[in-house]
Amino acid sequence: AGAFARASADARGIPLYAAFGKYRKMPVPMVNLLSGGLHGGGNMPIQDILIQPLRTPTIARAREKIWNVYHAARSLVAKRFDYLPNWVADEGGFAPRFKSVEQALDFTVESIEKAGLKPGRDMVICLDVAASHADGITIARLERWAKAYPIVSIEDGLPEDDWTGWRELTLRLGRRIQLVGDDFFATNPARLRRGIDESCANAVLVKMNQIGTITRTLEVMGIAKKAGYRTVVSARSGETEDSTMSDLAVGAGGDMIKIGSIARSERLAKYNRLLEIEAELAR
């Protein structure tokens, strides 16, 4: 699908992002800092703790802030744990063995502060809980984390088929926290429509190769936008260096982009493509 879109754009003499839609805005990056669950060898129950920069007018400035936090976490992880900082998990985050999710969240806040940034003002926290594969996750626990830490987004906070739980979670946290459906929606138009109808979540994770075609991917993004749901264009495990998702996020108006950490070429290729697009749009 990505190859066809690229060939079509080339034949029409337009940039790849223009083949996906009329939007020309840069998505806000959500960047993996700490990995757990299936990604981190079970070192903590939730799958990922991510950071998201605030008040950054450009992708270049956002990446600078992110790198400073990543570098701070790298130095702290080497001092605090029996862990070599060059060991990174599936999506490039660090995966030391934490005693609890709370310890990992404290570590994230400390890393932000060590980078010279203010948690909640310059950098905030996003969670990928992947609750279908995590034990001991409850709505009450998610609420406690959201009150105690500068968390702005929670992905898959409940199992994928717990529709009743998702309605309750959205009722209790949906006004102040972004609640993202990944396994819950599976980039599937029918599941997303049901979620909208039943007031479940308020954002959808978008993965082209999860639904299988660009047409269906754009359909999902269109449904979400019409309903006021945010869209998070996302990479997957086992990525290649193909950067089509960066163009999709820009052209189709993705609100956020979730690529992984700022490590390894299959992740950096997509960040670098965002920088290229930003420079092109600024000309």
C-alpha positions in Angstrom: 0.0 0.0 0.0 2.8 2.4 0.9 4.7 1.6 -2.3 1.5 2.2 -4.4 1.0 5.6 -2.7 4.6 6.6 -3.3 4.4 5.6 -7.0 1.1 7.4 -7.4 2.6 10.6 -5.8 5.7 10.4 -8.1 3.5 10.0 -11.1 1.4 13.0 -10.2 4.5 15.1 -9.3 3.4 15.8 -5.8 5.1 15.1 -2.4 4.0 11.8 -0.7 2.2 13.6 2.1 0.0 15.4 -0.4 -1.3 12.0 -1.7 -2.8 11.4 1.7 -4.8 14.6 2.1 -5.0 18.4 2.3 -3.5 18.9 5.8 0.0 20.3 6.2 0.4 20.3 10.0 3.2 18.6 11.9 2.0 16.0 14.4 3.2 16.1 18.0 5.6 13.3 18.8 4.9 10.7 21.6 8.3 9.1 22.3 9.1 5.8 24.0 11.3 6.3 27.0 10.8 3.1 29.1 9.6 -0.2 27.9 7.8 -3.0 29.8 5.3 -5.8 29.4 5.9 -7.9 26.3 8.3 -5.3 25.0 10.5 -5.2 28.1 10.6 -8.8 29.2 8.0 -8.3 31.9 10.1 -5.8 33.9 6.9 -3.9 34.7 3.2 -4.7 33.9 2.5 -1.9 31.5 4.0 -1.8 28.0 5.5 1.7 27.6 6.0 5.0 29.3 6.4 7.8 26.7 7.2 11.4 26.8 5.6 14.2 24.9 7.1 17.7 24.5 5.0 20.8 25.1 5.4 24.3 23.7 7.6 23.3 20.8 6.9 25.2 17.6 9.0 22.8 15.4 9.8 19.1 15.2 13.5 20.1 15.4 13.0 21.8 18.8 10.8 18.9 20.0 13.5 16.4 19.1 16.1 18.4 21.0 14.0 18.3 24.2 13.3 14.6 23.7 17.0 13.9 23.2 17.9 15.7 26.4 15.4 13.6 28.4 16.5 10.4 26.7 20.2 11.2 27.5 19.3 12.0 31.1 17.4 8.7 31.5 20.4 6.9 29.9 22.8 8.3 32.5 20.4 7.6 35.4 19.6 4.0 34.3 23.3 3.2 34.3 23.7 4.4 37.9 20.5 3.0 39.4 20.2 -0.4 37.9 22.2 -3.5 37.0 21.6 -2.5 33.4 23.8 -1.4 30.5 22.4 1.8 28.9 23.1 0.5 25.4 20.5 -2.3 26.0 17.2 -1.1 24.5 13.9 -2.9 24.1 11.8 -3.5 21.0 11.0 0.1 20.2 14.3 1.6 21.5 13.3 2.4 25.1 15.2 1.4 28.2 13.9 -1.6 30.1 15.5 -1.9 33.6 13.7 -4.1 36.1 11.5 -1.7 38.1 9.8 -2.7 41.3 6.6 -1.1 40.3 5.0 1.2 37.7 5.1 4.0 40.2 8.9 3.6 40.5 9.1 3.8 36.7 6.9 7.0 36.7 9.1 8.6 39.4 12.1 7.7 37.2 10.5 9.4 34.2 9.8 12.6 36.2 13.3 12.6 37.5 14.7 12.2 33.9 12.7 15.2 32.7 13.9 17.3 35.6 17.6 16.2 35.1 17.2 17.4 31.5 16.5 20.9 32.8 12.8 20.7 31.9 9.7 21.1 34.1 7.3 18.1 34.2 3.8 19.2 33.2 5.0 22.4 31.6 7.8 21.4 29.2 7.3 17.7 29.0 4.4 15.4 29.9 3.9 11.6 30.2 1.9 9.2 28.1 1.2 5.6 29.0 0.7 2.5 26.7 -0.8 0.1 29.2 -1.7 -2.7 26.8 -4.1 -3.9 29.4 -5.0 -7.1 27.5 -1.6 -8.3 28.4 -1.1 -6.7 31.8 -2.2 -7.9 35.2 -3.5 -5.7 38.1 -4.7 -2.7 36.0 -7.9 -1.2 37.2 -9.7 2.1 36.6 -8.9 3.2 40.1 -5.2 2.6 39.6 -5.2 4.5 36.3 -7.0 7.4 38.1 -4.3 7.4 40.9 -1.5 7.6 38.3 -3.3 10.4 36.4 -3.6 12.4 39.6 -0.1 11.8 40.9 1.9 12.4 37.7 1.7 14.7 34.6 0.0 12.1 32.5 -2.0 13.4 29.5 -2.6 10.2 27.5 -3.4 6.6 28.3 -3.5 4.0 25.6 -5.4 0.7 26.0 -6.0 1.3 29.7 -8.4 -1.7 29.7 -8.7 -5.0 27.8 -9.8 -4.8 24.2 -13.2 -6.4 24.7 -14.2 -4.7 27.9 -16.7 -2.3 26.4 -18.4 -1.7 29.7 -15.1 -0.9 31.4 -14.1 1.5 28.6 -17.4 3.4 28.9 -16.7 3.8 32.7 -13.1 4.8 32.1 -14.1 7.4 29.6 -16.8 8.8 31.9 -14.3 9.1 34.7 -11.2 10.3 32.9 -12.2 11.3 29.4 -12.6 15.0 30.0 -9.0 15.6 31.1 -7.0 12.6 29.7 -6.6 11.4 26.2 -7.8 7.8 26.1 -6.4 6.0 23.1 -7.8 2.8 21.6 -5.1 0.6 19.9 -6.0 -3.1 20.5 -9.4 -1.8 21.4 -10.1 -0.3 17.9 -7.5 -2.1 15.8 -7.7 0.6 13.2 -11.0 -0.9 12.3 -13.9 1.4 11.1 -16.6 -0.8 12.6 -15.0 -1.0 16.0 -14.3 2.8 16.0 -17.9 3.6 15.1 -19.1 1.4 17.9 -16.7 3.1 20.3 -18.0 6.5 19.3 -21.6 5.4 19.6 -21.0 4.0 23.1 -18.8 6.9 24.3 -15.7 4.8 24.6 -12.3 6.4 24.5 -11.6 9.8 22.8 -8.7 8.9 20.5 -7.6 6.2 18.1 -4.2 4.7 17.3 -3.8 4.5 13.5 -1.6 1.7 12.0 -1.7 1.3 8.2 -0.5 -2.3 8.3 -3.0 -3.2 11.0 -6.1 -2.6 8.9 -4.2 -3.5 5.6 -5.0 -0.7 3.2 -4.5 3.1 2.9 -8.1 3.5 2.0 -9.4 2.0 5.2 -6.7 3.8 7.2 -7.9 7.2 5.8 -11.5 6.1 6.5 -10.6 5.5 10.1 -9.0 8.9 10.4 -12.0 10.6 8.8 -14.4 8.9 11.1 -12.3 10.0 14.1 -12.0 13.6 13.0 -15.8 13.9 12.4 -16.5 12.6 15.9 -13.9 14.8 17.5 -11.6 11.9 18.4 -7.9 12.5 18.2 -5.7 10.4 15.9 -2.3 9.0 16.8 -0.4 7.7 13.7 1.7 4.8 15.0 4.6 2.6 14.0 4.6 -1.1 15.1 7.1 -3.6 16.4 9.4 -5.1 13.8 9.5 -1.9 11.8 11.6 -1.2 8.6 13.1 2.1 7.6 10.1 2.9 5.4 8.9 6.4 6.4 5.5 6.5 4.8 3.8 6.9 8.1 5.4 10.3 8.6 3.9 11.5 5.3 0.5 10.0 6.3 0.5 11.8 9.6 1.2 15.2 7.9 -1.0 14.8 4.9 -4.0 13.2 6.7 -3.8 15.6 9.7 -2.7 13.2 12.4 -2.7 14.9 15.8 0.2 12.9 17.2 2.8 10.5 15.9 4.1 7.5 17.9 7.3 6.2 16.3 9.2 4.7 19.1 12.3 6.0 20.8 15.1 8.1 19.2 17.3 5.0 18.8 18.0 2.7 15.8 17.6 3.5 12.1 14.1 2.1 11.7 12.8 4.7 14.1 15.1 7.6 13.2 14.2 7.3 9.5 10.7 8.4 10.3 11.8 11.3 12.6 14.2 12.4 9.9 11.4 12.4 7.3 9.4 14.7 9.6 12.3 17.1 9.6 12.5 16.9 5.8 8.8 17.7 5.5 9.0 20.5 8.0 11.9 22.1 6.1 10.0 21.8 2.8 6.8 23.3 4.2 8.8 26.2 5.7 10.2 27.2 2.3 
